[in-house]
Amino acid sequence: MKCALCSKEAVIYLPYAGSSFCESHFTERFERVVKKEVRDQIRFRSNSGRISVALSGGKDSSVTLYSVASILGKRKNVTVTAFTVDEGIRGYRDRSIETARKLCSSLGIDHEVISYSEVFDTTMDDQVIAGLNGKSPCAICGPMRRQLINMAADRTGSDYVALGMNSDDIAQSVLMNVSRGDLDRLIRMAPHRASIPGLIPRVTPLRSLSEREVLLYAMLKEIPHDSGWCPYYSQAQRNLFRSVIDQIEEKYPGSKLAMGKMQVEVRKAVFQEKEISIDRCRKCGMPSSSELCSVCRNSGAA
């Protein structure tokens, strides 16, 4: 299989592009796509700015940090930092934290860890042992993790927080929200081009690149990343939607990207971003779409 742009051996075939690419043309294309997303999504209000990367240590967030640091880190007026949320999952998160620290050290990026035990006085392992009351571990963990991402970005005074979401993740989230009929959550999905009070705007530099592309780029660039899976992964509701999306993409290449673009267009057409708002939880004060946030509801707050 030859590269569509030269005679070199191809390293990947992308069905949605209908082309194969060699290593040099693949990396060039990958970096061009990320630069466009960064340029489109990130607009600092002044001559200086700060962006934090939510770094789990996995391939997606590691490539996100590497890319953001490469694109913005050399600017004297921009500060790039990273943080890792420690959910307290033994044998999984402790290993990926070390990987995250190694990457940050190699890039000269400040890194901090914010933990469930520090903020919530519990861990995910403790939550599972105590019982989930019929909920999946992800239903408990997700809201807690989102709160800490916002908290960590706020601590550093960041203008944006970058998430390592690829086109697969975006398409899965779109379908999940559509299946629930949750229009509010659909239009609040990242990237956030307008400020939402109490919420640090999220950006997704990898949103136009597939999981396969991100993994290959990480391997070709030898970016340190952890390839382990969360032990609670098998119970995630997202698995069903991942399977459905993969089947659709196999039959109709480009569907994942189309879903991501559709979400952005729905937000533009139906709800102007200046109208997007979010309330505060009456108990903890964190951003919430209802009177009580998911974390407080799950903890049985009255």
Buried (B, 14 or more C-beta within 10 A) or exposed (E): EEBBBEEEEBBBEBEBBEBBBBBBBBBEBBBEBBBEBBEEBBEBEEEEBBBBBBBBBBBBBBBBBBBBBBBBBEEEEBBBBBBBBBBBBEEBBEBBBEBBBBBBEEBEBEBBBBBBEEBBEBBBBEBBEEEBEEEBBBBBBBBBBBBBBBBBBBEBEBBBBBBBBBBBBBBBBBBBBBEEEEBEEBBBBBBBBEBBEBBBBBBBBBBBBBBBBBBBBBEBBEBBBBEBEBBBEEBBEBEEBBEBBBEBBEEEBBBBBBBBBBBBEBBEEEBEBEEBEBEBBEBBEBBBBEEBBBBBBBBEEE
